[in-house]
């Protein structure tokens, strides 16, 4: 069963590994980077391999069964 979360940006962007940590999907920034490196994270439907990819308003991030809409 998939779950959708809304994340409201307060800055221009958030780095992908930090987003995973902020949402509790990774217990540390290092784990967030490892998840990206392992190909477990998709941004806008494509596997994202850049650990510090800039995630901006309007993008969608998917990790496992968790979908995050960036507002």
MDAnalysis code that builds the backbone (N, CA, C; Angstrom):
import MDAnalysis as mda
import numpy as np

u = mda.Universe.empty(213, n_residues=71, atom_resindex=np.repeat(np.arange(71), 3), trajectory=True)
u.add_TopologyAttr("name", ["N", "CA", "C"] * 71)
u.add_TopologyAttr("resid", np.arange(1, 72))
u.add_TopologyAttr("resname", ["UNK", "UNK", "UNK", "UNK", "UNK", "UNK", "UNK", "UNK", "UNK", "UNK", "UNK", "UNK", "UNK", "UNK", "UNK", "UNK", "UNK", "UNK", "UNK", "UNK", "UNK", "UNK", "UNK", "UNK", "UNK", "UNK", "UNK", "UNK", "UNK", "UNK", "UNK", "UNK", "UNK", "UNK", "UNK", "UNK", "UNK", "UNK", "UNK", "UNK", "UNK", "UNK", "UNK", "UNK", "UNK", "UNK", "UNK", "UNK", "UNK", "UNK", "UNK", "UNK", "UNK", "UNK", "UNK", "UNK", "UNK", "UNK", "UNK", "UNK", "UNK", "UNK", "UNK", "UNK", "UNK", "UNK", "UNK", "UNK", "UNK", "UNK", "UNK"])
u.atoms.positions = np.array([
    [0.844, -1.186, 0.000],
    [0.000, 0.000, 0.000],
    [0.886, 1.244, 0.000],
    [0.643, 2.143, -0.939],
    [1.480, 3.329, -1.031],
    [0.947, 4.440, -0.127],
    [1.853, 5.307, 0.238],
    [1.524, 6.409, 1.123],
    [2.042, 7.694, 0.491],
    [1.243, 8.759, 0.523],
    [1.642, 10.037, -0.058],
    [1.798, 11.074, 1.039],
    [2.888, 11.828, 0.939],
    [3.210, 12.878, 1.897],
    [3.418, 14.180, 1.147],
    [2.974, 15.277, 1.740],
    [3.231, 16.606, 1.198],
    [4.407, 17.200, 1.969],
    [5.349, 17.810, 1.250],
    [6.469, 18.484, 1.907],
    [6.489, 19.922, 1.423],
    [6.347, 20.847, 2.350],
    [6.316, 22.268, 2.003],
    [7.708, 22.859, 2.117],
    [8.235, 23.311, 0.993],
    [9.558, 23.941, 0.980],
    [9.475, 25.346, 1.560],
    [10.459, 25.710, 2.346],
    [10.542, 27.076, 2.863],
    [11.726, 27.803, 2.248],
    [12.491, 27.084, 1.424],
    [13.630, 27.655, 0.708],
    [13.469, 27.322, -0.771],
    [14.422, 27.742, -1.599],
    [14.336, 27.494, -3.045],
    [14.371, 26.011, -3.373],
    [15.173, 25.263, -2.611],
    [15.311, 23.822, -2.854],
    [15.787, 23.125, -1.586],
    [15.707, 21.784, -1.602],
    [16.272, 20.966, -0.540],
    [17.074, 19.866, -1.223],
    [18.237, 19.543, -0.675],
    [19.041, 18.469, -1.243],
    [18.357, 17.136, -0.958],
    [18.407, 16.241, -1.929],
    [17.683, 14.977, -1.844],
    [18.019, 14.194, -0.578],
    [19.289, 14.034, -0.264],
    [19.656, 13.249, 0.920],
    [19.118, 13.899, 2.199],
    [19.072, 15.231, 2.234],
    [18.532, 15.930, 3.402],
    [17.020, 15.778, 3.492],
    [16.343, 15.744, 2.345],
    [14.894, 15.537, 2.337],
    [14.549, 14.188, 2.956],
    [15.291, 13.155, 2.588],
    [15.038, 11.820, 3.133],
    [15.212, 11.819, 4.650],
    [16.211, 12.540, 5.128],
    [16.448, 12.626, 6.576],
    [15.333, 13.426, 7.262],
    [14.956, 14.552, 6.680],
    [13.916, 15.396, 7.270],
    [12.585, 14.663, 7.411],
    [12.280, 13.797, 6.449],
    [11.015, 13.069, 6.474],
    [11.089, 11.773, 7.275],
    [12.261, 11.460, 7.808],
    [12.405, 10.252, 8.603],
    [12.522, 8.985, 7.776],
    [12.739, 9.111, 6.473],
    [12.914, 7.941, 5.619],
    [14.331, 7.393, 5.732],
    [15.250, 8.247, 6.181],
    [16.631, 7.843, 6.447],
    [16.969, 8.336, 7.842],
    [17.653, 7.504, 8.625],
    [17.955, 7.905, 10.002],
    [19.131, 8.861, 10.099],
    [19.828, 9.088, 8.979],
    [20.931, 10.047, 8.962],
    [21.152, 10.515, 7.533],
    [21.915, 11.594, 7.385],
    [22.250, 12.063, 6.050],
    [23.056, 11.021, 5.292],
    [23.917, 10.321, 6.001],
    [24.724, 9.270, 5.383],
    [23.867, 8.143, 4.847],
    [22.847, 7.760, 5.597],
    [21.936, 6.705, 5.135],
    [21.146, 7.199, 3.927],
    [20.760, 8.470, 3.945],
    [20.059, 9.051, 2.804],
    [20.910, 8.989, 1.550],
    [22.189, 9.317, 1.681],
    [23.109, 9.251, 0.543],
    [23.246, 7.817, 0.048],
    [23.305, 6.870, 0.973],
    [23.428, 5.454, 0.599],
    [22.181, 4.986, -0.143],
    [21.010, 5.422, 0.304],
    [19.764, 5.036, -0.364],
    [19.754, 5.531, -1.807],
    [20.227, 6.753, -2.018],
    [20.287, 7.305, -3.369],
    [21.294, 6.509, -4.204],
    [22.458, 6.238, -3.628],
    [23.505, 5.496, -4.339],
    [23.037, 4.086, -4.714],
    [22.178, 3.496, -3.898],
    [21.672, 2.145, -4.150],
    [20.538, 2.129, -5.178],
    [20.138, 3.305, -5.658],
    [19.081, 3.373, -6.665],
    [17.688, 3.191, -6.102],
    [17.507, 3.510, -4.834],
    [16.208, 3.314, -4.176],
    [15.276, 4.518, -4.284],
    [15.766, 5.610, -4.897],
    [15.000, 6.855, -4.912],
    [14.737, 7.295, -6.351],
    [13.469, 7.646, -6.614],
    [13.102, 8.179, -7.926],
    [12.645, 9.623, -7.758],
    [13.036, 10.459, -8.712],
    [12.574, 11.842, -8.762],
    [11.889, 12.032, -10.103],
    [10.629, 12.429, -10.062],
    [9.832, 12.623, -11.276],
    [9.864, 11.384, -12.172],
    [9.804, 10.194, -11.552],
    [9.690, 8.949, -12.286],
    [10.998, 8.309, -12.723],
    [12.123, 8.985, -12.510],
    [13.422, 8.449, -12.912],
    [14.308, 8.208, -11.702],
    [15.078, 7.131, -11.731],
    [16.004, 6.861, -10.630],
    [17.015, 7.992, -10.562],
    [17.171, 8.558, -9.380],
    [18.092, 9.673, -9.160],
    [19.348, 9.156, -8.476],
    [20.509, 9.436, -9.059],
    [21.772, 8.964, -8.479],
    [22.596, 10.100, -7.883],
    [22.138, 11.327, -8.037],
    [22.860, 12.466, -7.443],
    [22.367, 12.657, -6.012],
    [23.241, 12.397, -5.069],
    [22.857, 12.450, -3.654],
    [22.380, 13.832, -3.223],
    [22.981, 14.861, -3.808],
    [22.618, 16.225, -3.416],
    [21.804, 16.919, -4.501],
    [21.037, 16.135, -5.268],
    [20.159, 16.726, -6.283],
    [19.255, 17.756, -5.633],
    [19.083, 18.883, -6.282],
    [18.247, 19.957, -5.747],
    [16.785, 19.657, -6.072],
    [16.008, 19.425, -5.035],
    [14.590, 19.115, -5.177],
    [13.812, 20.411, -4.971],
    [12.979, 20.733, -5.972],
    [12.255, 22.002, -5.956],
    [10.739, 21.784, -5.968],
    [10.028, 22.858, -5.740],
    [8.565, 22.837, -5.762],
    [8.059, 22.226, -7.063],
    [7.060, 21.354, -6.956],
    [6.446, 20.735, -8.119],
    [7.003, 19.363, -8.447],
    [8.107, 18.985, -7.817],
    [8.690, 17.680, -8.098],
    [8.063, 16.609, -7.206],
    [8.221, 15.360, -7.637],
    [7.715, 14.219, -6.882],
    [8.868, 13.259, -6.641],
    [9.006, 12.843, -5.391],
    [10.058, 11.903, -5.000],
    [9.380, 10.623, -4.522],
    [9.882, 9.475, -4.969],
    [9.330, 8.186, -4.563],
    [10.437, 7.338, -3.962],
    [10.174, 6.829, -2.756],
    [11.085, 5.912, -2.075],
    [10.244, 4.724, -1.627],
    [10.474, 3.575, -2.249],
    [9.667, 2.399, -1.921],
    [8.204, 2.676, -2.191],
    [7.368, 2.540, -1.157],
    [5.930, 2.788, -1.330],
    [5.540, 4.188, -0.853],
    [6.533, 5.034, -0.629],
    [6.298, 6.397, -0.125],
    [6.465, 7.404, -1.268],
    [5.423, 8.194, -1.520],
    [5.479, 9.254, -2.523],
    [5.466, 10.593, -1.801],
    [6.400, 11.476, -2.174],
    [6.487, 12.793, -1.559],
    [6.254, 13.843, -2.626],
    [5.210, 14.639, -2.449],
    [4.931, 15.758, -3.346],
    [5.530, 17.005, -2.726],
    [6.333, 17.727, -3.512],
    [7.016, 18.914, -3.001],
    [6.186, 20.136, -3.348],
    [5.805, 20.882, -2.308],
    [5.000, 22.098, -2.481],
    [5.821, 23.320, -2.143],
])
